[in-house]
Amino acid sequence: MGKEIFEEYESNVRGYCRKWPIELVYAKGSIYKDIDGNEYIDFFDGAGALNYGHNPDYIKEKLISYLQEDGIIHSLDMYALPKEKFISYFETEILKPRKLDYKILFPGPTGTNAIEAALKLARKVTQRPDIWAFTGAFHGMTLGALALTTEAMARKAAGVSLNANVVHIPAPHFMNHNFDTIGYMEKLLEDDHSGYEKPAAIIIETVQQEGGIHVFSEQFLQDLRSFCDKHEILLICDEVQIGCSRSGTFFSFERAGIVPDIVCMSKSIGGYGLPFAITLLKRELDVFKPGEHNGTFRGCQLSIVAALAALEMTVKQDIPGMVKEKEEIVKEYLEANIKPLLKEDMEIRGIGLSWGIEFKDGKLARQVLDKCFEKKLIIELAGSNDSVLKIMPALVIEEELLIKGLDIITESIKEVLK
């Protein structure tokens, strides 16, 4: 039946296939192949789940070996050797060199699971119900995480009110680049006629990804940490998409020299595109009673095997350093080749290997995406009205392929803007 079977039997909710209507059969590195043998460069990266590319040999060999040995696959939160090895390596090679002291909660397989665990924990620790999030945020699709998310279409699909116990604070870039977000929050707490109460936590993506590649400044992150300390509010960092070295450091908050109270990770922490998530918490916040937060797939050991192999790649190959080098390549290319093509109200912004071209017009951005697809580049949109072309290749992409993909974007913009 070919693609008709999807039209006939799969739910109408499917989305990505509408932008790229091809049937995939193969993927390696940063290349897809469809059923007709066409090759496509991948600048989508599985929405951030494939930082190490498709089917990386090092991780694949670890997975195959583990399966051939009949290693335990499903164990909930029982003790298992892969999890022991993962915890040990994560503590000694990732956390301790950064002087971070976190306990690890295994919440379930997805990013929204990590967020939900963080919210529940913050409320339990502080005995306060409210959470503050920023305009432009995306934190997940389950109801707690969705309440933090500001995307209108996703929120409307919930079918229930999402306004209880969540307050959205204007981000500096949302109002204007000079808006005093910290001062605004101070006013809300200090004025007894504001109508606002102290929240349990404030959650932030240090780089808003789905919100349109908005990079919070180091100063803002430092001021936010100070604000939370002053008012005894927990700071939660959502590292689900920008974490695992995409920003140029393993944790995106490292550049600001801050230490969040809770950190949520998923997507590329699974290494191979396998579902895996962790929630990191300061030791004094470890207040859940045994079994108080649970999940059937908290302990998918195959994902943990892949996650450990990805961490080993990160350390041995210095992937954060690799990203910083490629960041300069992308930044220089965009400034030299694409910025001159844009109108005055359009802009380029980003960090590491996460970049956005803001067209201020969703229809125009979609035309560029479609043109890129015609030229065999898979790339996504983000931001208000999907007006941002989102450049997010694998961190290990070859320089030649990176430039080839950027050339396709340049050619596509030229043809669309004429």
N, C-alpha and C positions, 0 to 999 in steps of 0.2 A: 504493500500500500504506500510505502514511502512516507513523506511528510503528512499525507492526508490522515494517517492514523492519529496524529497528534490533534488535528482539527476535530476529528470525530470523537475521541475518547478522553483527551486530557483537558483539565479544567481551563476555562477561559482566563484564569488569573495569571497564566504564564506571561512573562514580560520580555525578557531578554531576547527570546527567539523572534520577537516582532521587529527588533532592530537588526538582527543578523539572521535572516531566514535560511540558514544552511544546516545540514545534518552532519555533525562531527563524528569522525571515526578514529582520529589519531591526534596526539599532541606530544611534542617533545621540545624541551627548552622554552623558547618563545614563539613556537610555530604550531598552528593548528592545521589539520587537513580535513577537508570535508569528504563526503561520500563520492564526489566526482573527481577527487584528486587535487582540487585547488588548495593552495597554501595561503595562509593568512598570518600576518604578524600580530602577536597578542600584546596590546597595550591596555588590556582590561584586568589581567592578572587574577581572574576569579574573584573580583571585587576585593582583592587584597589577600586572598587565601593562598596564593601561589608565589610568594616572594622568591622561592628558590627555583621557579620555573616548573614546567610540566615534566613529570617523571624523572626527577634528578637521579642519576645513577647511584650516588652514594646512599641516598635514603631508600631507593628501590631495593638495593641489595640487602639492606638491613631488614626490610619488610619480608622479602622472599625467604630469607634465612630463618626468620622467626616463625613464619607459617610452616616451613618445612620441618621445623622442630616441634610442631604441635604445641607451641606456647599458648598459655592461657589468653583468651581473647576478652571474655566478659567476666568481670569480677566485682561489679559495683564498687564499694569502697573497702573491700577486703585487701589485705596485704598481698602484693604481687611484685615479683622481681623487676619488671620493666618500670613500674612506678617508683620503686626504690632507687633505681639507677637515674631516673629522670630527676627526682627530688635532689639527689646528691649532686648531680652535675649542675643543675640550675642554681643551687645554693653556692657551690664552690666556684663556678666559672662565670655566672651571670650576676648574682646578687652581691656576694662578698667583695669582689673587685670594685664594685660601685658603692660599697659601704651601706648596703641596704639590708635590713633585717625584717623580712616578711615571713609569715606562715603562708602556706599554700592551701587554698580550698579548691577542690575539684567539684564544680557545680553542675556539670552537664556538658553536652557537646558543642554548644553554640555560644556566640557572643551575647545574645540576649539572656541566656542562662547566667552568664557571668555578671551581667548588669543586675538582673533580678536578685541574685545572691547578695550583691553589694548593697542594694537598696534595703533589703530586709535586714541585713546586718547593721547598717547605719541607724536605722530606726530602732532596732533593739538596743544598741549600745547607748544611744542618746535619749531614748524614750521621747523622741520628738517625731511627729509624722511627716513634716514637709521636707521636700527636696527642691533645691533650686537648680535649674538648668538654663542654658543660654539659647537665645534665638539662633536658629540655623543648625541646631543640634540634631544628630541622628544617633539613637542609642539602641534601637531594636524594635521588633514587631510584636512581642508579647505585651500584655496590657500595661505592666509596670514600666517597662522600657519605652513603650510607645507613648506613654503619658509624658515622657521627657522629650520625645522627638517632636519637631515642629512642622514636619512636612504635612501639608493639609490633606492630600489625597490619602496618605497612610492613616492619618488620625480619623478621617471620616469613615473609613472602613471598619473601625472598631465597633460601632453600633452602640456604644455606651459613652457616658461622659468621662473624659480623661482629665478633667480640671481639678479634681480633688487631690489635695496634698502635693501638688506640683506648681511651682511658680517659675515662669520664664522671664529671665533677666535679659534686657537688651545687650547684646555683644557690642563691643566698640565699633566694629565694621557695620553693624546692622543699622544703627542710627546715622552715624558718620564716623570717620576715622578718629575724630577728636572727642567722642563721647566718653565721659568719665564714668565708666561702669562701676568701678570700685566705690567712687563717691556716691553714686546712686544707691548701691547696696548699703553703704554706711547710713545714709539717710533713712532707708526703709527700716533699719533696726533701731536707730537712735531716736527717731521721732515717734512719740507715743500715740500719734494720730495717723500713722501711715497705714494702719490696718494689717500690717504684716507681722508674722512671728518668726523667731529664729528657726532656721531649718536644721534638720539632722545633718545634712550634707549638701555640698555643691558639687556637681559633676561637670566635667569638661573634657572635650577632645582638644588636645593642645593644637591640633590642626583639624579643623572641621572638614571632613572628606565629602560626604554626601551633601553637606551644606554649601559646597562650592569652592573648596580648597582655600579656606581662610586660616592663615597662620597667626595664632596669638603670639604676641611679642614676648620675649624673655622677661621684660620688665613687668608686663601684665601678669604673667604666671607667678613671678616673685611677689607682686603686690597681692595677688589672690591668695597665695599661701599665707602671707602675713595677716590678711583679713580673716581667714579661717582660724588662724591661731589666736588672734585677738578675741574672737567671739566664740571660741570653742566649738567650731563647726568642722565636721570631717570633710576632707578634700578627696574626691574620687576622680581618678584619671581613667578615661576610656581609651585604652590602647588597642582596641580590637582591630582597627584598620590601619592606623598610623604607626603602630608598634612593630616589634620584631625587625628593627633596623631601617625601616622605610624612610624615616626622617634624617638618617645619618648617624643616629645613636640607637642602641638597642631599644631603650625606652625613649619615647619622644620628649618626656619631661626633663631628661638629663641636661639638655642644653641650657635650661634655666637654673640648674643647680638646686631644684626643689625635691622634696620627698613627699609624695601623696600618702594619705592614710590608707587608701584602698586603691588597687590597680586591677583593671579588668582586661583580660587578654583572650583572644580567640583567633580565628582565621589562620594566619601564617604560623601561629604557635604550633599548629598541627603538622607543619612541615611539608606534607605531601598533598595538601588539599583534603586531608581527612578531618572529620569534625572533632574538635578538641577545644577546651576552654579552661582557663584557670582564673581564680580571683585571689589576688595577693592582699594580705591584710597585716597591719602592724600587730605585734604579739598581744598587746593589751586589748585589742579588739576581738580576740578569739573567744567569744562568749556563747556561741551556739552550743546547745546541749547535744549529746550524741543522737543522731538521727533527726534533729530538728530541721535540718535542710537536707534534702535527699534527691535522688534521681537515678533512674535505672541505668543510664549510660554515663555515670560519673567515672567509670573505670574502664573505658575501652582501651585495652592494652596495646592494640595494634596502632592506634593513634598516638599513644605514648611512646612507642618504639620509634615512630616517625618523628615525633617532637624532639626526642633526645638526639636523633641523627641530625636534625636541623640545627639544634644548638651547637653540636660539634662542628658542623659546617660554618656556622657563624663565627665561632672562636678561631678555628684553624685557618679559615680563609679571610678572616677580618672583613666580614661582609659590611659592617658599618663604615669602615674605611673605604671599601669599594664603592659604597653608595655616595660618599662625599666626593670622590673623584668623578663619578658619573653626574652628580649634581652640577658640577661646574660645566661639564659638556652640554647638558640640557639647558642650563641657564644662559650660557653664551650663545648657543644655537637659537634659542627663542628670541633673545634680544637682537641678534644680528639678522635673522631671517623672517621671523613672524611678526615681531612688534611693528616694523615699518609698514606691514600690510593692514594693520588694525586702525579703526577710526578712533577719534580722541577719547570717547567715553568707554572704550574697550581696554582691558588690561590683562597682564600676565602676572600670576602669583604662584608661589609654591615653595617647597623645601625638599631636600633629598631627592627621591624619585617619586614625588607626588606634586604634579603641576596642573594648573588650570588656565585655560584661555577664556576669559569672560567676554562674551559677545553682547550681553545686555538684551538679548533677543533669543528666546527659545527656538523659534522657527528657523532662525538663521543658524544657530548652533546645530540643529538637527540636520539641516542641509549639508553642513560640513561633515557631520558624522556619516551621513549617507554616502557622501562623495568618498570619504576615507574607506568605507566598506567596499565601494565599487573598486577601489584601488588595492583591496586585499589587506586592510588594516582594521582590526577589531578594537574599537575605542568607545568609551562610555561618556554620558553626560551627567552633570550634577548641578547643584545650586538652584536658586529661585527660578522657577519656570524652565528648568533644565537648560539654562543659558550658558553653562560652562562646559567646555570640552575638557575632559578629565584624562590627563596623561599619567598612566600608572603601570609601567612595564615591570617585569620581574627584576629583582635586584641584581640578578646574575646575568642579565641579558648582555650579549656580545655587543661591543661598541659599534661594529659595522651595522648590525641589525637595528640598534637604537637609532642611529643616524638615518637609516633607510626609512624607519617608521616616521621620524620627524620630517623627512623629505616629503612623505605622502601627505602629512598634515599641511605642510606649506603649499604643496600643489593644490590640495583640496580647497584651502582658504582662498587662494588666488582665483580658482575657477568659480567659487561661489560669490566672492565679493567683486570679481572682475575689475 
